[in-house]
């Protein structure tokens, strides 16, 4: 079968490897669509994993949608022909962290995956991904492209739940890429009063406006002053950082007011430390928090939102490429100018 082997952002090669063989308690998915995640192009993150595993390349891809084409005799409640999304990571539900609601800090979640990765024609789904609630069957309302966005939306659902995003708030989203737009879409379902979005790309700012942002600001401008003028001299209730750029991280620290929450949905690379004005934060009860990934409760929420047409997600897909053109797809994502969601479409020639 064909796979995309990732050596670096500029070196992604299409090659042949054997199709996985399933056990009696596993199943095989023929991939139809697979999204390129922003984390797929974090070279420091990918190189560290390659070094840890002692390998020259990775088969990436975790935002997948496809069909079950083979199924083991011991698998229940699934059928050949089911259209599915399968989560690459699953928590144990039993450890201290899971019981505290921190499913994405679970050791098992950090050490599970399907085989070999979503940028391949077929993937083997281990039994643990079935047992731990990692499989979602699409209803008739969901397309494969909807399925590709299920996991990214679930990550956003988790973040906004942890940050307690609610009706009447003003939120500031730093970064108007895929995650920023999904945060905008989800915030609207929660009755958020005002959404302010920033970016250094005028193209992405225009897209943010088209998707319904109340105010767009170029990230090179004086963001705190513009927000105060726009928002009645009040800073945002929540600042959501959707880019790993260091200037954005520092801007977030300057855009708080009484009771504000800063949510780092994306973070700078390792070794970067931020200087926190902790005395000001103490006096104003400012919260700094992070959110990582998604767990089954978040996937449940995202699945319900998409399948019940409460959020439309496939309109953020800007580019589609065949597997043979995967390098071109990675180039577009790395350029981060005119693209939003870039997917690999296995049905394209």
Secondary structure, DSSP 8 states (H G I E B T S, - for coil): -EEEEEEETTEEEEEE-------TT-EEEEEEEEE--GGGG-HHHHHHHHHHHT-S-B----EEEEEEEEE-TT--S--TT-EEEE-S----S-SHHHHTT-GGG-TTGGG---BS-SSBSEEEE-HHHHHTT-EEE--TT--HHHHHTHHHHHHHHHHHHHTT--TT-EEEEE--SHHHHHHHHHHHHTT-SEEEEEES-HHHHHHHHHTT-SEEEETTS-HHHHHHHHTTT---SEEEE----HHHHHHHHHS--TT-EEEESS---TT------HHHHHHHT-EEEE--S--HHHHHHHHHHHHTTSS--GGGEEEEE-GGGHHHHHHHHHH-SS-SEEEEETT--
